[in-house]
Amino acid sequence: EKDGKTENTIVSELEFQFSTIFMNFNTESPTQAHMNPFKIKAKFKPAGDQPRAIQRLTESIQSGAHHQTLLGVTGSGKTFTMAHVIADLNRP
């Protein structure tokens, strides 16, 4: 429990924030030159293994990798990590 919130509540809030990113995404095709930037709205920063995972996933995509797998137990922050990769690359 953190700040009176259960882990399930925190995860639900992250999932909502993550889906909000997509809802705020410009409805134009991602291949078009003009896109609104993705922005993370969270009260906390990546922690533990997340910063390294974000960096490695981002670099791998920029290097041309088409498929990657992010593994982690329930509640480990996979969705939050991917939200940061999306924001770093500014593409879904």
C-alpha positions as CSV (number, residue, x, y, z in Angstrom):
1,E,0.0,0.0,0.0
2,K,1.3,3.4,-0.9
3,D,-0.2,6.8,0.1
4,G,-3.4,4.9,1.1
5,K,-3.7,3.3,-2.4
6,T,-3.5,-0.4,-3.1
7,E,-1.4,-1.9,-5.8
8,N,-4.5,-2.6,-7.9
9,T,-5.5,1.1,-7.6
10,I,-2.1,2.3,-8.7
11,V,-2.0,-0.2,-11.6
12,S,-5.5,0.9,-12.7
13,E,-4.4,4.5,-12.6
14,L,-1.4,3.7,-14.8
15,E,-3.5,1.8,-17.3
16,F,-5.9,4.8,-17.4
17,Q,-3.0,7.2,-18.0
18,F,-1.6,4.9,-20.6
19,S,-4.9,4.7,-22.5
20,T,-5.2,8.5,-22.2
21,I,-2.0,8.9,-24.1
22,F,-3.6,7.1,-27.0
23,M,-6.8,9.1,-26.7
24,N,-4.8,12.3,-26.9
25,F,-2.9,11.1,-29.9
26,N,-3.5,13.1,-33.0
27,T,-6.0,11.2,-35.2
28,E,-4.0,11.7,-38.3
29,S,-2.0,8.8,-39.7
30,P,1.3,8.3,-37.8
31,T,3.1,8.3,-41.1
32,Q,2.2,12.0,-41.6
33,A,4.9,14.5,-40.7
34,H,2.8,16.4,-38.1
35,M,2.1,14.6,-34.8
36,N,1.4,15.9,-31.4
37,P,4.1,14.8,-28.9
38,F,3.2,12.0,-26.5
39,K,3.5,13.3,-22.9
40,I,3.6,11.2,-19.7
41,K,1.4,12.6,-16.9
42,A,2.5,10.7,-13.8
43,K,3.4,11.8,-10.3
44,F,6.4,9.4,-10.2
45,K,9.4,8.7,-12.3
46,P,10.7,5.3,-13.7
47,A,12.5,3.4,-11.0
48,G,14.4,0.2,-10.5
49,D,15.1,-1.6,-13.8
50,Q,12.7,0.7,-15.7
51,P,15.1,3.4,-16.8
52,R,17.5,0.8,-18.3
53,A,14.6,-1.1,-19.9
54,I,13.3,2.2,-21.4
55,Q,16.7,3.0,-22.8
56,R,17.4,-0.4,-24.3
57,L,13.9,-0.8,-25.8
58,T,14.1,2.7,-27.3
59,E,17.6,2.1,-28.8
60,S,16.5,-1.3,-30.2
61,I,13.6,0.2,-32.0
62,Q,15.7,3.1,-33.3
63,S,18.2,0.4,-34.6
64,G,15.4,-1.2,-36.6
65,A,14.2,-4.0,-34.5
66,H,10.7,-5.0,-35.4
67,H,9.9,-7.4,-32.5
68,Q,10.7,-7.2,-28.8
69,T,9.3,-8.8,-25.7
70,L,9.2,-7.1,-22.3
71,L,8.8,-9.6,-19.5
72,G,7.7,-8.9,-16.0
73,V,5.5,-10.0,-13.2
74,T,2.1,-8.5,-12.7
75,G,2.4,-5.0,-11.3
76,S,6.1,-4.6,-12.3
77,G,5.5,-1.5,-14.4
78,K,5.5,-2.9,-17.9
79,T,2.8,-0.6,-19.1
80,F,4.5,2.4,-17.5
81,T,7.8,1.4,-19.1
82,M,6.2,1.1,-22.6
83,A,4.4,4.5,-22.1
84,H,7.9,6.0,-21.7
85,V,9.3,4.2,-24.8
86,I,6.3,5.6,-26.8
87,A,6.9,9.1,-25.4
88,D,10.7,8.9,-26.2
89,L,10.0,7.7,-29.8
90,N,6.9,9.9,-30.2
91,R,5.1,7.1,-31.9
92,P,2.8,4.3,-30.8
